[in-house]
Structure formats: structure tokens, C-alpha cells
Amino acid sequence: MEYALNYALVPNIGSEDDFWFFMQDGTNFVSQCWYMGGIKQNGGWYWQNRKNHTKSWTDMKKFVRYMTKYSVYYSDENKPVARICRDKNSVQIGDLIQFRNNADIWYKLAIITEIKNGEIYYVQHSPNCPEHKLSEDNTKEIRFICVKN
């Protein structure tokens, strides 16, 4: 989670081939975190540069759909990379939180950076946010995107 903490406030941008910062950067940020954490890029989810990447790298709906369903087609074990989970007691550091607003729209993703005494801490982009307690968030509903081990 060092990567997520290092780039929560200052995006990892540089040359054309480095990661790029978008106005709505939340999914790009969690994609970078999962990639740096060991999730392998493939034909359905990859980043080469700001002009050459899959929509599943930068678009939240496509990212969640890809990771929980379509990644099975790129898996050696015929299993998707992640699953949707609603039980906060089953999450781990590196899993994602997806937030739903009062208009019933899933609108952002954040990455879990610490779990301490039952409290879940996360960072995010869009807006860029330092480590924050989940219990202090007043979002209508949350769910988790959990990496399968």
C-alpha cells in the first residue's frame, strides 16, 4: 500500500509513457495501485500511455465489470481477479471501496490502506484524499471489490 499512500495527494505523472492524471482519476489511480500491487496487465486491462490504454483501466463501471467478470477470460485458473463483497469484516488491505450516492449511482472507488481495530482507512483520487476513516464517510451505500486470493 506504499504506492497508494505515496500518490494519494500527488499523482504519479511524468513523461508520455508514465501514468497520467485525468480530471476524474479515481479508477486510473486504483488501477495503478492494483498493478503495482501485483495484478498483471493483459489484453482486457492495460496501460501503455495516456493515449493507449483500455477503458477498463480508467472507467469505473468497466473496471468493476472487468475485474469481477471478464477477467476470467485472461486467467490461468478461469477465475475473475475480484469479487463484489458487502461484508466489511472480510476485506483486506488493497481491496477497494465503491461508493453509491443518494441518486443511486456508484460514483467513486477508493483503496483500503489500513485496517486497525476494526476501522477501515482508505485513500482515493477524484478528489485526491489522504488516508481517511470509512466510518467518517456519510455515503448512502458502499460495497467492496475484493481481490481473490
N, C-alpha and C positions, 0 to 999 in steps of 0.2 A: 503494500500500500504506500510505499515511499513515493512512487511515481504520482499517485493521486494527490498526496499531500503536497508534493513539490510543485505541482502545476495547477492546483485548485484556484489560485488567485492570478497567476501569471501563466498564460498558455505557452505550450512548448512549440513555438513557431520559429521559423528561420528561413532557410532557402526554399526554393520551389519544391524540392523533393521532401522537405520536412513536413511535419503535421502543420495544418493551417487552422486558423481561428475563424469561425463563421459567426454571424450575428446570433443565430440560435445554435449554440455549440455543445449543448448537453450530450447529445448522442455521440458526436465526434469525440468528446472527452472520455466518455465511458468506454468507447471502442478502443481508444488509445490505452486506457488503463487495463482492459482485459487482454489486449495484445501484449503489453509489457508484462502482464502477469502470467503469460504463457499460452493463451488461446491462439491457435495458429490461424493465420490468414489462409484463404482458399478462394476458389472461383466465385463463391457466393457472398463473401465478406472480405474485402481487402482495401488497402490504401496504398497507392503509389505516390500520388501527389494531389494537390488541390483540384486538379482537372481530371484525374484518373483514379476513381475510387467507386465502390459500389454504393448504391443508395442505402443498403443495409448498414453501412458504416456511419452514415450521417443522419438518417431519418429514423425517428424513434419507433414509429409503427412497424416499419420494415425491419429494423434491428430486432425488436422483440419477436416478431413473427419468424424471422430467420433463425434466431438463436434457439427458440423453443420448438420450432417445427422443421424448417427446411434445411437446417444444418445437418440433419440426419443423412442427407444425400452426399455429404462430404466427409462423413465419419467412418472410421475403420470399424467401429463397433455397431454401426447402424443405430446410433442413439443421438438425439439432439444435444447440443452443447449445454443447454439450460432448461429449466422448467419454471413455470409460474407457481409461486407459493404464497400463501396468505398467513402462515404461522410465523410470527416474528421470532419464536423460540427455535426455529430450525434454520435460521440464516447464519451465514459466516462472513467474516471479513472478505471483501472482494465481491460479494453478491450486490445486486442493485436494488434500489427502491424506485418504484414507479408511482407517481402521484396523480390523483384524479381531482379535478376541481369541481366547484358547485354546478357547472354546466355539464357535468358527467363526461368530461373529456380527459383522457390520460394525456398529461401535458408535459411532464419532465421526468428525467432519470437522474439518480444520484448514486454514488458508490459508497458502500459501507467501508469505513476505515478503521473502526474500533467498536468492540462490544465490551462494556465494562459494567459489572454489577447490574446486568440486565438492561442497561441503557445502550442504545444503538446510536453511533455517531456516523455522520456522512459528510462528504464534500460533493460539490456539483459545479457545473457551468450553466450559464443562462438562467439566473445571474451567477457570476462567479461567487463562490461561497467558501469561507474557511470552515474547518470542522464544526459541525452543528449537531445538536441533540435532536433526534427524531421526536422525542416527547414534547419538544417545544414547537413543533410544526403543527399548524391548525388546518391542514388539508382535509378535505372531505373524506377521502379514502386513499389507502395505499395498498400496494401489493409488491411482492418481491420477485425478482428474476434471479434465480439461484443457479449457480454453475453446478452441473452434475459432476460428481467425483467418481 
